[in-house]
């Protein structure tokens, strides 16, 4: 196979009570190569409890020690060969 490898990333964000989750989906013509997630909360600590491929994208979710609203941003690294 020959060609030029093109890579880009997409993000998806969500805010929810205690367990935010989101899926960043690669655009048509690209495939998932990897991904990750980042969690934030105004109080307490948080942890990323899932980070995995999901279809042609990346899914991640968080949990917090406090019963508060939290946010997540999920990143998907997508690529195509042209």
N, C-alpha and C positions, 0 to 999 in steps of 0.2 A: 504494500500500500504506500502510495506517495501522495504528497499534498502538503498544504500548510495547516498546521494545528492552530485553531483559533479558540481562545478561552475567554469566558466572561463569567461574572457572578451575578446572581439575583438574590434579593432579600425578601423576606416576608416578616411582618411584625404583628404582635397581638398583645392586648392588655386584658387580664382577667383576674378574678378573685382566686388567689392562692396557686392555681395550677395553669399558668398560661402555656399555650402550645401553638405552633404554626407550621406550615409546610411551604417551603420555597420551591417553586416549580420551574424547571428549565423551559425556555421557549422552544417552539417547534423548530426542528432541524438541528437541535443540539441534544446531547446526552449528559447525564449526571456523571461527574468524576469524583465528587467529594462534597463535604459540607460541614456545618457545625452550627452552634447556637450560642447566644449570650443572654443571660438573665439579669434583670435589675429589679430592685425593690427599694422603697424609701426607708425601710427599717428591717433589722434582723439580717440573717444570711439566707442565701438561696443556693440551690444546687441544680445542675442539669441532670435530669433523671432519664432522659432518652435523647439520642442523637443518632439517626440512622437513615439510610436510603428509603425512599417511599415512592414507588413508581418511577417517574422521570424527574425526581426532585429529592429534597432532603427534609425530614421531619425532626423536630426537637420539641421537648417540653421541660418545664421546670417545676420545682416545688419550693416552698418557703416555710421556714419554721414558725412564722407568724401568720395569723389569719388576716392577711392584707391583700390589696390589689398589687399585682406584679406585672412586669412586661418581659417579653422575649423578642429577640430578633434572630431569625434563622437565615443562614447563608448557604447557597448552593453554588458550587463551582461547576459550570457547564462548558462543554467543548464540542467542536465540530471539526471535521477535516475537509478542507476545500482545495 
